[in-house]
């Protein structure tokens, strides 16, 4: 890949991470204003999704992608989306 492609990919991953952190911050503010179990699950879910986004961004930086790293990268997404799912039904 060319250097412009790598720069574009890096910039897009940075934007994705910033958006994920923004959602986490907004959900934390909502939870701190009105302490409900539903908002707590949503906040935790967005926090884990942000963690998953950060790990997936690291995957491209490390260079050697292994199956173990793929599993470790996927677990925060599973937990995060599960928590969001729970927040819908509380």
N, C-alpha and C positions, 0 to 999 in steps of 0.2 A: 504494500500500500504506500501511497505517497504521503509526504509529510502533511500536506493540506488535508488529506482524508483523516489522518490521525488527529490533527488539531480540531477538525470539525466534530469527530466522534467524541473527543475529550470535552469540547465545549457543550455538546448536547447532553453528555452524561452529567456534567456540572449543573446544567439547567434542570435536569431531571432530579438530581439530588437536592437542589435548592427548593424546587416545588414540593418534594416530599417533606423536607424540613419545615416548609411553610405550613403545610397541612398539619404536621405534628404540633407546631406552635399554636395554630388556631384551635385545634382540638384541646390542647392543654388549657388555653385561656377559657374556653367554654366550660371545661370540667372544673376549673378553679372558681368560676363564677357560680355555677349551679352544680353542686356535687351530687351527681346521680350515677348509678351503676352503669347505665347505658353510655354516658359520656366517658366514664372511666375506661370501659372496654374499647371505645372508639379511639381514645388517646393512646392506649397501649397498642392497639392494632396499627395505628399510623406510625408509632415509634418503631415497631418491628419492621414495618415496610420500609421505613427510612434506613434502617440497619441493613436490610436486604439490598436496597439500592446502592448503599455505600460498598457493600461486599462485591456486588456485581461490577461496580466501577473499578474496584481493585483487581478484578479478574483480568481485565485487559492490560493493566499496568504491570502485573506480575510476569505475564508472558507464557508461563507454563501452566496450562489448565489441566488439572487432574480431576478424576472422578470424585475424590474425597472433597476437594475444594468446591465442586459443583453441588455436592450434598450439603456442605456447610453453608453455601450461598443460598440454597433453596429453603432451608429450615426457617429463617426469619420471615420469609414470605408466607409460608404455611401458617405460622403462628399469627402473623399480622392479619391475614385475611380471615383466619378463624375467629380472631377477636372482633373484627368488624362484623362478621356474620352474627356473632353473639350479641353485639350491640344492637342489631336490628330487631332482635326478638326478646329484649329485656323490657 
